[in-house]
Amino acid sequence: MAPAQREPKVVVLGGGSWGTTVASICARRGPTLQWVRSQETADDINNHHRNTKYLGNEVELADTLKATTDFVEAAECADVIVMGVPSHGFRGVLTELASTLRPWVPVVSLVKGLEQGTNYRMSQVVDEVLPGHPAGILAGPNIAREVAEGYAAAAVLAMPDQHLAANLANLFRTKRFRTYTTDDVVGVEMAGALKNVYAIAVGMGYSLGIGENTRAMVMARAVREMSKMGEALGGHRDTFAGLAGMGDLIVTCTSQRSRNRHVGEQLGAGKPIDEIISSMNQVAEGVKASSVIMSFAEELGISMPIAREVDGVVNHGSTVEDAYHGLMVEKPGHEVFGSGF
């Protein structure tokens, strides 16, 4: 009789709202350890089953979730790594992992951003720092607080190996959190980064008082821009009409809990970007991604009018009025094959 197979130990790196929510989901499925930088947060998770700083006092985490501030302890016991740190800290944490992590342990990113300087997607950073480790991403329309509170939601797990994806997906499933799979890592990563930029655009529109029809127009054209760039980089068109693309775009553009929409609204209120960022306790990835997206657009020779206008406001001193005027003076062409807005 074959021995019973040991349940994989999931280690989630990062103590923010989404990392904690995913850690709590995984802890309901099997042994899970969350690494956080703050001893206060670790004590809150271990003693009170809360992450009050990021999820408030009402959200109760799985009582089986354990937290630690000891990075080596976390790295040494991991059978699966889930990366919940922001894009600007992603490489540094992976570099720390490199000396301790056992070979072939899969790395699942939760990051919807791109690395500035290299313009790498997170799976590319994993490939460079931890060669040989399968790398993918879990993404979708997932406002952390709602998922943590038990509202029904879904995500897609993208891994190059679909057999591995199917096995890992079980770690992230509950009765109310559905996890689908795909092999389109490029498409899911690009959708996650791009939708944040477009949420800033819609947030700027909210501050201007644009109508519902205008918002729908911007979001629909954003889906086309996303898929155009994603396909050029090797992603699949269908991905951008799915959970990681249109699904995540809708919730990030419309939810009042959306960090990137908040950035857009604050820009529209006349606040400088540095002041907006410093007032937030979590990262809005669209701010950093906007310049990277425009680098891609220039390199690929792709017209990205909405992303261009967001980059103008975030990085080049344009106003939100300039941005929306810049979009409306574009001549509409073919809906699918046209290059403009």
Disulfide bonds with the S-S distance in Angstrom:
none
